[in-house]
Amino acid sequence: MIGVLIAFVVSAIFDYPALQRILGAVCALVAICIAGALILFALDVVQLHGHVKPGAYERAFVIASSTATIKALVAILILIGFTRAGLTRDRRPQKSSPKLSVKNNNMAADARVADGGSVNAEHDRFRS
C-alpha cells in the first residue's frame, strides 16, 4: 500500500494523469480480487469453525479470522480511495493566472509619462 501511495504522490507532483488513471484501474482490480478472496475466506471460516476444538483454540480461531477479515476490509477501503483518486481527476483545463512582467509594466509607465501623464495618475487624481 505504501508503494502505491508513493506512486500516486509522484504522479501527482510531476503531473502524470495517465499514470494516475492506470494506478486507479489497477487498484480497482486488486480491490475486486481481495473482495472475492474475502468471500471465499468467510466460507472457509464457516466450514472450519466446526472442526475447531472448543476452548482456547476456538477463541484463537475467532480472533485470527476476525483480524484477517478486518485487515482485508481496510485494504479494500484504501484501494477504493486510491481508485477514486486515480479515476476521478479534474479534467477541466486549468486557468492560467495572468503573469505580469516587470518589463511590460515599466513600458506602460514610460508610455504614460511620454504622453504627459504621471506614472501615478490615479494617485494624482485623488490628491487634487
C-alpha positions in Angstrom: 0.0 0.0 0.0 2.8 2.4 0.8 4.3 1.8 -2.7 1.0 2.6 -4.3 0.8 5.8 -2.2 4.3 6.8 -3.2 3.4 6.2 -6.9 0.3 8.4 -6.6 2.2 11.2 -4.9 5.0 11.1 -7.5 2.5 11.1 -10.4 0.6 14.0 -8.8 3.8 16.0 -8.2 5.0 15.5 -11.8 1.5 15.7 -13.2 1.2 12.3 -15.0 -2.6 11.9 -15.4 -2.2 8.7 -17.5 -0.2 7.0 -14.7 -2.8 8.1 -12.2 -5.6 6.5 -14.3 -3.6 3.3 -14.7 -2.9 3.1 -10.9 -6.6 3.8 -10.3 -7.6 0.9 -12.6 -5.1 -1.5 -11.1 -6.3 -0.6 -7.5 -9.9 -1.2 -8.6 -8.9 -4.6 -10.0 -7.0 -5.5 -6.8 -9.9 -4.4 -4.6 -12.2 -6.7 -6.5 -9.8 -9.6 -6.2 -9.5 -9.0 -2.4 -13.3 -8.8 -2.1 -13.6 -12.1 -3.9 -10.9 -13.7 -1.7 -12.6 -12.3 1.4 -15.9 -14.1 0.4 -14.0 -17.3 -0.1 -12.2 -16.8 3.2 -15.6 -16.3 5.0 -16.9 -19.5 3.6 -13.7 -21.3 4.7 -14.1 -19.9 8.2 -17.7 -21.1 8.5 -16.7 -24.5 7.2 -13.7 -24.9 9.5 -15.3 -23.5 12.6 -17.0 -26.8 13.4 -13.7 -28.6 13.3 -12.0 -26.4 15.9 -11.9 -27.8 19.5 -13.9 -25.8 22.0 -11.8 -23.8 24.5 -8.7 -21.8 23.9 -8.3 -23.0 20.3 -11.8 -21.7 19.4 -11.1 -18.3 20.8 -7.8 -18.1 18.9 -9.5 -19.2 15.7 -12.2 -16.5 16.1 -9.6 -13.7 16.9 -7.3 -14.7 14.0 -10.2 -14.9 11.5 -11.7 -11.6 12.7 -8.3 -9.9 12.5 -7.7 -11.2 8.9 -11.2 -10.1 7.9 -10.8 -6.6 9.3 -7.4 -6.2 7.6 -8.9 -7.2 4.3 -11.8 -4.8 4.7 -9.4 -1.9 5.5 -7.3 -2.8 2.4 -10.4 -2.8 0.3 -11.4 0.7 1.6 -7.9 2.1 1.0 -7.8 0.7 -2.5 -11.3 2.2 -3.2 -9.9 5.5 -2.1 -6.9 5.1 -4.4 -9.3 4.1 -7.2 -11.3 7.3 -6.8 -8.2 9.4 -6.6 -6.9 7.9 -9.8 -10.0 7.8 -11.9 -11.9 11.0 -10.9 -9.2 13.5 -11.7 -10.4 17.0 -12.6 -10.1 17.1 -16.4 -11.0 20.8 -16.9 -8.3 22.9 -18.2 -6.6 24.9 -15.6 -6.9 28.7 -15.8 -3.5 30.2 -16.1 -3.1 33.2 -13.9 -2.1 36.4 -15.7 1.6 36.8 -15.4 2.8 40.4 -15.2 6.3 41.0 -16.2 8.3 43.9 -14.8 9.4 44.9 -18.3 5.8 45.3 -19.5 4.8 47.4 -16.5 7.7 49.7 -17.0 7.0 50.2 -20.6 3.4 51.1 -19.8 4.6 53.6 -17.2 7.0 55.1 -19.7 4.3 55.5 -22.3 2.0 57.4 -19.8 4.9 59.7 -18.8 5.7 60.3 -22.5 2.0 61.3 -23.2 2.3 63.9 -20.5 0.7 61.8 -17.8 2.0 60.7 -14.5 3.2 57.2 -13.5 0.8 57.5 -10.5 -2.1 59.1 -12.4 -4.8 57.6 -10.2 -2.9 58.7 -7.1 -2.5 62.2 -8.5 -6.2 62.3 -9.5 -7.3 61.7 -5.9 -4.8 64.0 -4.4 -6.2 67.2 -6.2 
